[in-house]
Structures are given as structure tokens and as C-alpha cells.
Amino acid sequence: MTTEIADPLVAQPDADGRPQAGVPALSDLVQQVKAAQAASALAQLLDCLTEPDLCALFDIKPGTAVAWRKRGRAPPYAVVGNRVLYPRAQLAKFIERQLREHPEVAAGSLL
């Protein structure tokens, strides 16, 4: 008696034998990861951050980055193909413009 082992790279069918809707095959996920890694490597060569990098840096969701761009509030960016890249030098200037200084307060006025 042999037991057939399911291929983890292929989306497995449901109980009725139909492919499961919304369940990506592992091979599809691997391709997506490889594409993301390639995009990140290209961005590094160009001294840029990718949109996921920007989202991680600012702790925002991708939708927020899109909204910032639409409203003109995003850091300077370039669209290359279907990818959005943020040059590091421009991003540093953007962050500097966000700095806020605390006003000097006399020690006695805090109490």
C-alpha cells in the first residue's frame, strides 16, 4: 500500500476535487517573493527604497503611501514600470522637512 504525498507546490483540490478558490499555489508565492527580492535588489543598485521599504520605514500601509502620492504629500518618487521607487537622498530631505523643534520653556513655568 502506497500513500500519495501531495505536492506542496501545487494548490490542492477541495473535497469535491475542485481547486480551492483563493488559495495560491506555493510556486506562485515563491515567484512573488523572488520578484519582490529582485525589485529590492534593483532599488538598492539605484540607491532607492521600494514602496514596501517606505511602508516599513514609516510604519504605514501601502494604501497610505498611495494616498500620499495622490494628494502630493509623499516623498519624491519615480515610477519605473509598475514599481514606485523613492530615492534615498530625496527621502532624507523629506524626513528633514518633517522635523519639529520643541520651544524653549523657562524651568519655573512648567510648574
Biopython code that builds the backbone (N, CA, C, O; Angstrom):
import numpy as np
from Bio.PDB.StructureBuilder import StructureBuilder

atoms = [
    (1, "MET", "N", (0.843, -1.174, 0.000)),
    (1, "MET", "CA", (0.000, 0.000, 0.000)),
    (1, "MET", "C", (0.893, 1.244, 0.000)),
    (1, "MET", "O", (1.743, 1.411, 0.874)),
    (2, "THR", "N", (0.685, 2.110, -0.993)),
    (2, "THR", "CA", (1.477, 3.332, -1.073)),
    (2, "THR", "C", (0.596, 4.522, -0.754)),
    (2, "THR", "O", (-0.578, 4.575, -1.122)),
    (3, "THR", "N", (1.186, 5.460, -0.069)),
    (3, "THR", "CA", (0.474, 6.685, 0.267)),
    (3, "THR", "C", (0.989, 7.777, -0.651)),
    (3, "THR", "O", (2.194, 8.005, -0.751)),
    (4, "GLU", "N", (0.067, 8.448, -1.318)),
    (4, "GLU", "CA", (0.449, 9.522, -2.226)),
    (4, "GLU", "C", (0.648, 10.800, -1.415)),
    (4, "GLU", "O", (-0.220, 11.191, -0.634)),
    (5, "ILE", "N", (1.783, 11.439, -1.604)),
    (5, "ILE", "CA", (2.092, 12.674, -0.893)),
    (5, "ILE", "C", (1.742, 13.845, -1.801)),
    (5, "ILE", "O", (2.122, 13.880, -2.972)),
    (6, "ALA", "N", (1.016, 14.796, -1.242)),
    (6, "ALA", "CA", (0.595, 15.970, -2.017)),
    (6, "ALA", "C", (1.796, 16.847, -2.313)),
    (6, "ALA", "O", (2.667, 17.036, -1.464)),
    (7, "ASP", "N", (1.833, 17.376, -3.517)),
    (7, "ASP", "CA", (2.894, 18.293, -3.922)),
    (7, "ASP", "C", (2.615, 19.652, -3.300)),
    (7, "ASP", "O", (1.584, 20.252, -3.605)),
    (8, "PRO", "N", (3.498, 20.163, -2.433)),
    (8, "PRO", "CA", (3.244, 21.459, -1.792)),
    (8, "PRO", "C", (3.327, 22.629, -2.762)),
    (8, "PRO", "O", (2.906, 23.735, -2.422)),
    (9, "LEU", "N", (3.863, 22.412, -3.972)),
    (9, "LEU", "CA", (3.973, 23.495, -4.939)),
    (9, "LEU", "C", (2.724, 23.651, -5.789)),
    (9, "LEU", "O", (2.662, 24.540, -6.638)),
    (10, "VAL", "N", (1.741, 22.810, -5.576)),
    (10, "VAL", "CA", (0.515, 22.868, -6.360)),
    (10, "VAL", "C", (-0.659, 23.067, -5.417)),
    (10, "VAL", "O", (-0.747, 22.408, -4.382)),
    (11, "ALA", "N", (-1.570, 23.983, -5.774)),
    (11, "ALA", "CA", (-2.761, 24.198, -4.950)),
    (11, "ALA", "C", (-3.554, 22.902, -4.906)),
    (11, "ALA", "O", (-3.856, 22.317, -5.946)),
    (12, "GLN", "N", (-3.889, 22.458, -3.715)),
    (12, "GLN", "CA", (-4.569, 21.184, -3.543)),
    (12, "GLN", "C", (-6.080, 21.357, -3.737)),
    (12, "GLN", "O", (-6.641, 22.385, -3.359)),
    (13, "PRO", "N", (-6.735, 20.351, -4.327)),
    (13, "PRO", "CA", (-8.179, 20.440, -4.543)),
    (13, "PRO", "C", (-8.947, 20.301, -3.238)),
    (13, "PRO", "O", (-8.437, 19.776, -2.248)),
    (14, "ASP", "N", (-10.186, 20.785, -3.258)),
    (14, "ASP", "CA", (-11.044, 20.628, -2.085)),
    (14, "ASP", "C", (-11.613, 19.212, -2.076)),
    (14, "ASP", "O", (-11.210, 18.378, -2.887)),
    (15, "ALA", "N", (-12.542, 18.937, -1.171)),
    (15, "ALA", "CA", (-13.108, 17.595, -1.024)),
    (15, "ALA", "C", (-13.810, 17.125, -2.293)),
    (15, "ALA", "O", (-13.885, 15.921, -2.537)),
    (16, "ASP", "N", (-14.326, 18.046, -3.108)),
    (16, "ASP", "CA", (-15.021, 17.687, -4.348)),
    (16, "ASP", "C", (-14.075, 17.570, -5.535)),
    (16, "ASP", "O", (-14.518, 17.287, -6.648)),
    (17, "GLY", "N", (-12.782, 17.781, -5.319)),
    (17, "GLY", "CA", (-11.816, 17.659, -6.392)),
    (17, "GLY", "C", (-11.582, 18.938, -7.182)),
    (17, "GLY", "O", (-10.809, 18.935, -8.140)),
    (18, "ARG", "N", (-12.241, 20.038, -6.796)),
    (18, "ARG", "CA", (-12.049, 21.319, -7.492)),
    (18, "ARG", "C", (-10.905, 22.081, -6.830)),
    (18, "ARG", "O", (-10.690, 21.950, -5.625)),
    (19, "PRO", "N", (-10.173, 22.873, -7.603)),
    (19, "PRO", "CA", (-9.112, 23.686, -6.987)),
    (19, "PRO", "C", (-9.727, 24.649, -5.982)),
    (19, "PRO", "O", (-10.808, 25.191, -6.211)),
    (20, "GLN", "N", (-9.042, 24.854, -4.885)),
    (20, "GLN", "CA", (-9.541, 25.755, -3.847)),
    (20, "GLN", "C", (-9.422, 27.197, -4.312)),
    (20, "GLN", "O", (-8.344, 27.649, -4.698)),
    (21, "ALA", "N", (-10.513, 27.899, -4.273)),
    (21, "ALA", "CA", (-10.527, 29.303, -4.679)),
    (21, "ALA", "C", (-9.790, 30.139, -3.644)),
    (21, "ALA", "O", (-9.968, 29.958, -2.439)),
    (22, "GLY", "N", (-8.966, 31.050, -4.126)),
    (22, "GLY", "CA", (-8.282, 31.975, -3.225)),
    (22, "GLY", "C", (-7.079, 31.391, -2.520)),
    (22, "GLY", "O", (-6.471, 32.071, -1.693)),
    (23, "VAL", "N", (-6.717, 30.165, -2.815)),
    (23, "VAL", "CA", (-5.551, 29.558, -2.183)),
    (23, "VAL", "C", (-4.450, 29.463, -3.234)),
    (23, "VAL", "O", (-4.504, 28.603, -4.113)),
    (24, "PRO", "N", (-3.451, 30.341, -3.148)),
    (24, "PRO", "CA", (-2.391, 30.314, -4.162)),
    (24, "PRO", "C", (-1.487, 29.101, -3.977)),
    (24, "PRO", "O", (-1.260, 28.638, -2.859)),
    (25, "ALA", "N", (-0.989, 28.611, -5.070)),
    (25, "ALA", "CA", (-0.024, 27.521, -5.010)),
    (25, "ALA", "C", (1.276, 28.061, -4.432)),
    (25, "ALA", "O", (1.592, 29.241, -4.582)),
    (26, "LEU", "N", (2.006, 27.208, -3.786)),
    (26, "LEU", "CA", (3.279, 27.614, -3.191)),
    (26, "LEU", "C", (4.227, 28.147, -4.259)),
    (26, "LEU", "O", (5.003, 29.067, -4.000)),
    (27, "SER", "N", (4.167, 27.573, -5.455)),
    (27, "SER", "CA", (5.042, 28.043, -6.532)),
    (27, "SER", "C", (4.720, 29.491, -6.901)),
    (27, "SER", "O", (5.619, 30.255, -7.253)),
    (28, "ASP", "N", (3.431, 29.875, -6.822)),
    (28, "ASP", "CA", (3.053, 31.269, -7.084)),
    (28, "ASP", "C", (3.625, 32.190, -6.015)),
    (28, "ASP", "O", (4.107, 33.282, -6.317)),
    (29, "LEU", "N", (3.569, 31.744, -4.774)),
    (29, "LEU", "CA", (4.119, 32.544, -3.680)),
    (29, "LEU", "C", (5.630, 32.684, -3.815)),
    (29, "LEU", "O", (6.182, 33.754, -3.556)),
    (30, "VAL", "N", (6.294, 31.620, -4.215)),
    (30, "VAL", "CA", (7.748, 31.660, -4.412)),
    (30, "VAL", "C", (8.093, 32.666, -5.499)),
    (30, "VAL", "O", (9.045, 33.432, -5.357)),
    (31, "GLN", "N", (7.323, 32.670, -6.589)),
    (31, "GLN", "CA", (7.554, 33.628, -7.678)),
    (31, "GLN", "C", (7.376, 35.063, -7.184)),
    (31, "GLN", "O", (8.161, 35.944, -7.536)),
    (32, "GLN", "N", (6.356, 35.298, -6.378)),
    (32, "GLN", "CA", (6.113, 36.641, -5.854)),
    (32, "GLN", "C", (7.265, 37.091, -4.963)),
    (32, "GLN", "O", (7.682, 38.248, -5.023)),
    (33, "VAL", "N", (7.777, 36.191, -4.146)),
    (33, "VAL", "CA", (8.901, 36.527, -3.264)),
    (33, "VAL", "C", (10.141, 36.836, -4.096)),
    (33, "VAL", "O", (10.862, 37.793, -3.812)),
    (34, "LYS", "N", (10.390, 36.022, -5.129)),
    (34, "LYS", "CA", (11.556, 36.260, -5.984)),
    (34, "LYS", "C", (11.442, 37.602, -6.703)),
    (34, "LYS", "O", (12.432, 38.321, -6.833)),
    (35, "ALA", "N", (10.239, 37.944, -7.171)),
    (35, "ALA", "CA", (10.037, 39.229, -7.845)),
    (35, "ALA", "C", (10.272, 40.377, -6.875)),
    (35, "ALA", "O", (10.882, 41.382, -7.239)),
    (36, "ALA", "N", (9.792, 40.235, -5.643)),
    (36, "ALA", "CA", (9.983, 41.284, -4.639)),
    (36, "ALA", "C", (11.464, 41.438, -4.302)),
    (36, "ALA", "O", (11.950, 42.556, -4.129)),
    (37, "GLN", "N", (12.181, 40.321, -4.209)),
    (37, "GLN", "CA", (13.613, 40.377, -3.921)),
    (37, "GLN", "C", (14.368, 41.031, -5.072)),
    (37, "GLN", "O", (15.298, 41.805, -4.846)),
    (38, "ALA", "N", (13.974, 40.724, -6.300)),
    (38, "ALA", "CA", (14.629, 41.327, -7.464)),
    (38, "ALA", "C", (14.381, 42.831, -7.492)),
    (38, "ALA", "O", (15.290, 43.608, -7.783)),
    (39, "ALA", "N", (13.153, 43.240, -7.189)),
    (39, "ALA", "CA", (12.822, 44.664, -7.165)),
    (39, "ALA", "C", (13.619, 45.379, -6.078)),
    (39, "ALA", "O", (14.105, 46.491, -6.285)),
    (40, "SER", "N", (13.748, 44.743, -4.937)),
    (40, "SER", "CA", (14.502, 45.345, -3.841)),
    (40, "SER", "C", (15.981, 45.459, -4.205)),
    (40, "SER", "O", (16.618, 46.463, -3.886)),
    (41, "ALA", "N", (16.532, 44.444, -4.868)),
    (41, "ALA", "CA", (17.932, 44.484, -5.286)),
    (41, "ALA", "C", (18.159, 45.593, -6.312)),
    (41, "ALA", "O", (19.163, 46.302, -6.252)),
    (42, "LEU", "N", (17.226, 45.741, -7.253)),
    (42, "LEU", "CA", (17.331, 46.807, -8.247)),
    (42, "LEU", "C", (17.259, 48.174, -7.573)),
    (42, "LEU", "O", (18.022, 49.079, -7.911)),
    (43, "ALA", "N", (16.350, 48.320, -6.631)),
    (43, "ALA", "CA", (16.217, 49.589, -5.913)),
    (43, "ALA", "C", (17.511, 49.924, -5.180)),
    (43, "ALA", "O", (17.927, 51.082, -5.161)),
    (44, "GLN", "N", (18.152, 48.925, -4.576)),
    (44, "GLN", "CA", (19.408, 49.174, -3.867)),
    (44, "GLN", "C", (20.502, 49.626, -4.828)),
    (44, "GLN", "O", (21.296, 50.508, -4.500)),
    (45, "LEU", "N", (20.543, 49.023, -6.011)),
    (45, "LEU", "CA", (21.535, 49.443, -7.006)),
    (45, "LEU", "C", (21.325, 50.896, -7.424)),
    (45, "LEU", "O", (22.284, 51.609, -7.720)),
    (46, "LEU", "N", (20.069, 51.326, -7.446)),
    (46, "LEU", "CA", (19.735, 52.697, -7.835)),
    (46, "LEU", "C", (19.720, 53.652, -6.645)),
    (46, "LEU", "O", (19.362, 54.820, -6.790)),
    (47, "ASP", "N", (20.109, 53.157, -5.467)),
    (47, "ASP", "CA", (20.107, 53.934, -4.225)),
    (47, "ASP", "C", (18.705, 54.461, -3.910)),
    (47, "ASP", "O", (18.516, 55.636, -3.596)),
    (48, "CYS", "N", (17.742, 53.562, -4.003)),
    (48, "CYS", "CA", (16.336, 53.896, -3.749)),
    (48, "CYS", "C", (15.731, 52.898, -2.766)),
    (48, "CYS", "O", (16.299, 51.843, -2.485)),
    (49, "LEU", "N", (14.568, 53.265, -2.260)),
    (49, "LEU", "CA", (13.752, 52.344, -1.476)),
    (49, "LEU", "C", (12.525, 51.983, -2.304)),
    (49, "LEU", "O", (12.055, 52.781, -3.115)),
    (50, "THR", "N", (12.015, 50.782, -2.093)),
    (50, "THR", "CA", (10.776, 50.379, -2.743)),
    (50, "THR", "C", (9.604, 50.822, -1.872)),
    (50, "THR", "O", (9.796, 51.268, -0.741)),
    (51, "GLU", "N", (8.400, 50.698, -2.400)),
    (51, "GLU", "CA", (7.232, 51.085, -1.606)),
    (51, "GLU", "C", (7.110, 50.248, -0.330)),
    (51, "GLU", "O", (6.815, 50.813, 0.723)),
    (52, "PRO", "N", (7.326, 48.915, -0.374)),
    (52, "PRO", "CA", (7.284, 48.172, 0.893)),
    (52, "PRO", "C", (8.335, 48.647, 1.891)),
    (52, "PRO", "O", (8.088, 48.647, 3.097)),
    (53, "ASP", "N", (9.512, 49.055, 1.396)),
    (53, "ASP", "CA", (10.541, 49.602, 2.292)),
    (53, "ASP", "C", (10.039, 50.890, 2.946)),
    (53, "ASP", "O", (10.201, 51.090, 4.150)),
    (54, "LEU", "N", (9.427, 51.761, 2.138)),
    (54, "LEU", "CA", (8.908, 53.024, 2.660)),
    (54, "LEU", "C", (7.839, 52.760, 3.712)),
    (54, "LEU", "O", (7.821, 53.397, 4.765)),
    (55, "CYS", "N", (6.951, 51.817, 3.421)),
    (55, "CYS", "CA", (5.882, 51.485, 4.368)),
    (55, "CYS", "C", (6.457, 50.961, 5.682)),
    (55, "CYS", "O", (5.956, 51.292, 6.756)),
    (56, "ALA", "N", (7.503, 50.148, 5.599)),
    (56, "ALA", "CA", (8.140, 49.643, 6.814)),
    (56, "ALA", "C", (8.823, 50.770, 7.580)),
    (56, "ALA", "O", (8.754, 50.822, 8.808)),
    (57, "LEU", "N", (9.481, 51.669, 6.855)),
    (57, "LEU", "CA", (10.190, 52.780, 7.490)),
    (57, "LEU", "C", (9.236, 53.693, 8.259)),
    (57, "LEU", "O", (9.517, 54.086, 9.391)),
    (58, "PHE", "N", (8.112, 54.024, 7.634)),
    (58, "PHE", "CA", (7.158, 54.952, 8.253)),
    (58, "PHE", "C", (6.039, 54.250, 9.018)),
    (58, "PHE", "O", (5.167, 54.907, 9.586)),
    (59, "ASP", "N", (6.061, 52.916, 9.036)),
    (59, "ASP", "CA", (5.021, 52.125, 9.701)),
    (59, "ASP", "C", (3.633, 52.508, 9.187)),
    (59, "ASP", "O", (2.729, 52.824, 9.961)),
    (60, "ILE", "N", (3.489, 52.470, 7.864)),
    (60, "ILE", "CA", (2.211, 52.787, 7.216)),
    (60, "ILE", "C", (1.811, 51.627, 6.314)),
    (60, "ILE", "O", (2.632, 50.769, 5.991)),
    (61, "LYS", "N", (0.568, 51.609, 5.917)),
    (61, "LYS", "CA", (0.064, 50.600, 4.992)),
    (61, "LYS", "C", (0.285, 51.078, 3.560)),
    (61, "LYS", "O", (0.392, 52.281, 3.321)),
    (62, "PRO", "N", (0.356, 50.148, 2.603)),
    (62, "PRO", "CA", (0.546, 50.549, 1.208)),
    (62, "PRO", "C", (-0.519, 51.542, 0.723)),
    (62, "PRO", "O", (-0.216, 52.431, -0.073)),
    (63, "GLY", "N", (-1.734, 51.399, 1.186)),
    (63, "GLY", "CA", (-2.796, 52.330, 0.799)),
    (63, "GLY", "C", (-2.506, 53.755, 1.239)),
    (63, "GLY", "O", (-2.881, 54.709, 0.557)),
    (64, "THR", "N", (-1.843, 53.900, 2.371)),
    (64, "THR", "CA", (-1.470, 55.232, 2.854)),
    (64, "THR", "C", (-0.422, 55.847, 1.932)),
    (64, "THR", "O", (-0.488, 57.036, 1.621)),
    (65, "ALA", "N", (0.548, 55.036, 1.491)),
    (65, "ALA", "CA", (1.575, 55.534, 0.563)),
    (65, "ALA", "C", (0.919, 55.992, -0.743)),
    (65, "ALA", "O", (1.285, 57.029, -1.295)),
    (66, "VAL", "N", (-0.043, 55.222, -1.227)),
    (66, "VAL", "CA", (-0.765, 55.592, -2.452)),
    (66, "VAL", "C", (-1.517, 56.901, -2.235)),
    (66, "VAL", "O", (-1.478, 57.790, -3.086)),
    (67, "ALA", "N", (-2.195, 57.019, -1.107)),
    (67, "ALA", "CA", (-2.960, 58.240, -0.805)),
    (67, "ALA", "C", (-2.028, 59.441, -0.718)),
    (67, "ALA", "O", (-2.363, 60.514, -1.221)),
    (68, "TRP", "N", (-0.877, 59.285, -0.096)),
    (68, "TRP", "CA", (0.091, 60.381, -0.003)),
    (68, "TRP", "C", (0.502, 60.838, -1.397)),
    (68, "TRP", "O", (0.579, 62.038, -1.661)),
    (69, "ARG", "N", (0.766, 59.886, -2.292)),
    (69, "ARG", "CA", (1.171, 60.255, -3.650)),
    (69, "ARG", "C", (0.048, 60.983, -4.372)),
    (69, "ARG", "O", (0.294, 61.984, -5.045)),
    (70, "LYS", "N", (-1.167, 60.500, -4.243)),
    (70, "LYS", "CA", (-2.306, 61.134, -4.923)),
    (70, "LYS", "C", (-2.541, 62.546, -4.409)),
    (70, "LYS", "O", (-2.954, 63.422, -5.170)),
    (71, "ARG", "N", (-2.283, 62.776, -3.128)),
    (71, "ARG", "CA", (-2.523, 64.088, -2.515)),
    (71, "ARG", "C", (-1.301, 64.999, -2.592)),
    (71, "ARG", "O", (-1.351, 66.144, -2.142)),
    (72, "GLY", "N", (-0.205, 64.496, -3.159)),
    (72, "GLY", "CA", (1.008, 65.305, -3.259)),
    (72, "GLY", "C", (1.755, 65.444, -1.951)),
    (72, "GLY", "O", (2.541, 66.378, -1.792)),
    (73, "ARG", "N", (1.533, 64.538, -1.003)),
    (73, "ARG", "CA", (2.172, 64.616, 0.310)),
    (73, "ARG", "C", (3.287, 63.593, 0.476)),
    (73, "ARG", "O", (3.923, 63.543, 1.529)),
    (74, "ALA", "N", (3.536, 62.778, -0.539)),
    (74, "ALA", "CA", (4.545, 61.721, -0.454)),
    (74, "ALA", "C", (5.945, 62.282, -0.676)),
    (74, "ALA", "O", (6.108, 63.357, -1.254)),
    (75, "PRO", "N", (6.944, 61.554, -0.215)),
    (75, "PRO", "CA", (8.313, 61.935, -0.560)),
    (75, "PRO", "C", (8.482, 61.863, -2.082)),
    (75, "PRO", "O", (7.716, 61.162, -2.744)),
    (76, "PRO", "N", (9.457, 62.563, -2.648)),
    (76, "PRO", "CA", (9.691, 62.468, -4.092)),
    (76, "PRO", "C", (9.893, 61.010, -4.507)),
    (76, "PRO", "O", (10.550, 60.241, -3.805)),
    (77, "TYR", "N", (9.326, 60.645, -5.643)),
    (77, "TYR", "CA", (9.387, 59.262, -6.089)),
    (77, "TYR", "C", (9.492, 59.200, -7.604)),
    (77, "TYR", "O", (9.251, 60.181, -8.308)),
    (78, "ALA", "N", (9.858, 58.018, -8.084)),
    (78, "ALA", "CA", (9.915, 57.758, -9.520)),
    (78, "ALA", "C", (9.132, 56.480, -9.779)),
    (78, "ALA", "O", (9.196, 55.534, -8.994)),
    (79, "VAL", "N", (8.400, 56.458, -10.876)),
    (79, "VAL", "CA", (7.686, 55.248, -11.279)),
    (79, "VAL", "C", (8.505, 54.591, -12.389)),
    (79, "VAL", "O", (8.727, 55.181, -13.446)),
    (80, "VAL", "N", (8.945, 53.374, -12.132)),
    (80, "VAL", "CA", (9.735, 52.621, -13.098)),
    (80, "VAL", "C", (8.934, 51.359, -13.414)),
    (80, "VAL", "O", (8.814, 50.460, -12.582)),
    (81, "GLY", "N", (8.393, 51.310, -14.622)),
    (81, "GLY", "CA", (7.486, 50.207, -14.955)),
    (81, "GLY", "C", (6.245, 50.347, -14.092)),
    (81, "GLY", "O", (5.551, 51.362, -14.156)),
    (82, "ASN", "N", (5.966, 49.344, -13.293)),
    (82, "ASN", "CA", (4.839, 49.444, -12.367)),
    (82, "ASN", "C", (5.315, 49.523, -10.916)),
    (82, "ASN", "O", (4.542, 49.284, -9.988)),
    (83, "ARG", "N", (6.579, 49.857, -10.732)),
    (83, "ARG", "CA", (7.138, 49.979, -9.384)),
    (83, "ARG", "C", (7.375, 51.446, -9.028)),
    (83, "ARG", "O", (7.723, 52.268, -9.876)),
    (84, "VAL", "N", (7.177, 51.737, -7.767)),
    (84, "VAL", "CA", (7.426, 53.084, -7.257)),
    (84, "VAL", "C", (8.719, 53.030, -6.451)),
    (84, "VAL", "O", (8.854, 52.225, -5.529)),
    (85, "LEU", "N", (9.664, 53.890, -6.806)),
    (85, "LEU", "CA", (10.949, 53.946, -6.115)),
    (85, "LEU", "C", (11.129, 55.321, -5.478)),
    (85, "LEU", "O", (10.768, 56.343, -6.060)),
    (86, "TYR", "N", (11.687, 55.324, -4.288)),
    (86, "TYR", "CA", (11.934, 56.556, -3.542)),
    (86, "TYR", "C", (13.440, 56.736, -3.392)),
    (86, "TYR", "O", (14.067, 55.981, -2.649)),
    (87, "PRO", "N", (14.048, 57.725, -4.082)),
    (87, "PRO", "CA", (15.498, 57.948, -3.946)),
    (87, "PRO", "C", (15.862, 58.279, -2.501)),
    (87, "PRO", "O", (15.212, 59.105, -1.859)),
    (88, "ARG", "N", (16.893, 57.635, -2.006)),
    (88, "ARG", "CA", (17.287, 57.811, -0.600)),
    (88, "ARG", "C", (17.641, 59.266, -0.279)),
    (88, "ARG", "O", (17.272, 59.764, 0.784)),
    (89, "ALA", "N", (18.341, 59.946, -1.170)),
    (89, "ALA", "CA", (18.730, 61.335, -0.906)),
    (89, "ALA", "C", (17.493, 62.221, -0.755)),
    (89, "ALA", "O", (17.431, 63.065, 0.139)),
    (90, "GLN", "N", (16.518, 62.022, -1.630)),
    (90, "GLN", "CA", (15.282, 62.808, -1.555)),
    (90, "GLN", "C", (14.469, 62.436, -0.315)),
    (90, "GLN", "O", (13.814, 63.288, 0.286)),
    (91, "LEU", "N", (14.517, 61.161, 0.058)),
    (91, "LEU", "CA", (13.807, 60.709, 1.249)),
    (91, "LEU", "C", (14.406, 61.334, 2.505)),
    (91, "LEU", "O", (13.680, 61.701, 3.428)),
    (92, "ALA", "N", (15.736, 61.454, 2.536)),
    (92, "ALA", "CA", (16.398, 62.090, 3.680)),
    (92, "ALA", "C", (15.971, 63.550, 3.802)),
    (92, "ALA", "O", (15.722, 64.037, 4.905)),
    (93, "LYS", "N", (15.887, 64.246, 2.667)),
    (93, "LYS", "CA", (15.434, 65.649, 2.684)),
    (93, "LYS", "C", (13.985, 65.743, 3.150)),
    (93, "LYS", "O", (13.628, 66.649, 3.903)),
    (94, "PHE", "N", (13.153, 64.808, 2.702)),
    (94, "PHE", "CA", (11.744, 64.779, 3.111)),
    (94, "PHE", "C", (11.640, 64.614, 4.628)),
    (94, "PHE", "O", (10.851, 65.297, 5.281)),
    (95, "ILE", "N", (12.443, 63.704, 5.180)),
    (95, "ILE", "CA", (12.420, 63.476, 6.624)),
    (95, "ILE", "C", (12.912, 64.711, 7.371)),
    (95, "ILE", "O", (12.360, 65.059, 8.414)),
    (96, "GLU", "N", (13.933, 65.374, 6.856)),
    (96, "GLU", "CA", (14.433, 66.598, 7.498)),
    (96, "GLU", "C", (13.346, 67.666, 7.547)),
    (96, "GLU", "O", (13.240, 68.399, 8.530)),
    (97, "ARG", "N", (12.539, 67.757, 6.489)),
    (97, "ARG", "CA", (11.450, 68.760, 6.468)),
    (97, "ARG", "C", (10.358, 68.431, 7.482)),
    (97, "ARG", "O", (9.553, 69.294, 7.830)),
    (98, "GLN", "N", (10.329, 67.181, 7.959)),
    (98, "GLN", "CA", (9.305, 66.777, 8.923)),
    (98, "GLN", "C", (9.729, 67.046, 10.369)),
    (98, "GLN", "O", (8.928, 66.886, 11.289)),
    (99, "LEU", "N", (10.982, 67.451, 10.570)),
    (99, "LEU", "CA", (11.487, 67.675, 11.925)),
    (99, "LEU", "C", (10.726, 68.800, 12.608)),
    (99, "LEU", "O", (10.372, 69.807, 11.994)),
    (100, "ARG", "N", (10.488, 68.599, 13.893)),
    (100, "ARG", "CA", (9.820, 69.623, 14.712)),
    (100, "ARG", "C", (10.708, 69.904, 15.899)),
    (100, "ARG", "O", (11.257, 68.990, 16.515)),
    (101, "GLU", "N", (10.842, 71.163, 16.210)),
    (101, "GLU", "CA", (11.667, 71.542, 17.355)),
    (101, "GLU", "C", (10.770, 71.943, 18.505)),
    (101, "GLU", "O", (9.699, 72.520, 18.318)),
    (102, "HIS", "N", (11.240, 71.622, 19.707)),
    (102, "HIS", "CA", (10.495, 71.996, 20.902)),
    (102, "HIS", "C", (10.888, 73.416, 21.291)),
    (102, "HIS", "O", (12.074, 73.747, 21.293)),
    (103, "PRO", "N", (9.925, 74.251, 21.615)),
    (103, "PRO", "CA", (10.276, 75.619, 22.028)),
    (103, "PRO", "C", (10.957, 75.605, 23.397)),
    (103, "PRO", "O", (10.692, 74.742, 24.234)),
    (104, "GLU", "N", (11.822, 76.565, 23.596)),
    (104, "GLU", "CA", (12.498, 76.711, 24.885)),
    (104, "GLU", "C", (11.458, 77.175, 25.908)),
    (104, "GLU", "O", (10.714, 78.124, 25.661)),
    (105, "VAL", "N", (11.417, 76.508, 27.037)),
    (105, "VAL", "CA", (10.465, 76.873, 28.106)),
    (105, "VAL", "C", (11.282, 77.106, 29.372)),
    (105, "VAL", "O", (12.157, 76.312, 29.715)),
    (106, "ALA", "N", (10.981, 78.211, 30.062)),
    (106, "ALA", "CA", (11.670, 78.509, 31.315)),
    (106, "ALA", "C", (11.299, 77.435, 32.345)),
    (106, "ALA", "O", (10.154, 76.988, 32.393)),
    (107, "ALA", "N", (12.266, 77.028, 33.161)),
    (107, "ALA", "CA", (12.060, 75.942, 34.122)),
    (107, "ALA", "C", (10.924, 76.228, 35.091)),
    (107, "ALA", "O", (10.166, 75.317, 35.425)),
    (108, "GLY", "N", (10.784, 77.452, 35.548)),
    (108, "GLY", "CA", (9.752, 77.795, 36.529)),
    (108, "GLY", "C", (8.342, 77.769, 35.930)),
    (108, "GLY", "O", (7.365, 77.626, 36.665)),
    (109, "SER", "N", (8.227, 77.902, 34.628)),
    (109, "SER", "CA", (6.887, 77.975, 34.031)),
    (109, "SER", "C", (6.253, 76.597, 33.858)),
    (109, "SER", "O", (5.073, 76.506, 33.521)),
    (110, "LEU", "N", (7.006, 75.533, 34.081)),
    (110, "LEU", "CA", (6.448, 74.182, 33.930)),
    (110, "LEU", "C", (5.617, 73.787, 35.141)),
    (110, "LEU", "O", (4.768, 72.902, 35.030)),
    (111, "LEU", "N", (5.829, 74.398, 36.267)),
    (111, "LEU", "CA", (5.117, 74.014, 37.485)),
    (111, "LEU", "C", (3.895, 74.807, 37.711)),
    (111, "LEU", "O", (3.194, 74.593, 38.700)),
]
sb = StructureBuilder()
sb.init_structure("model")
sb.init_model(0)
sb.init_chain("A")
sb.init_seg("    ")
for serial, (resi, resn, name, xyz) in enumerate(atoms, 1):
    if name == "N":
        sb.init_residue(resn, " ", resi, " ")
    sb.init_atom(name, np.array(xyz, "f"), 0.0, 1.0, " ", f" {name:<3s}", serial, name[0])
structure = sb.get_structure()
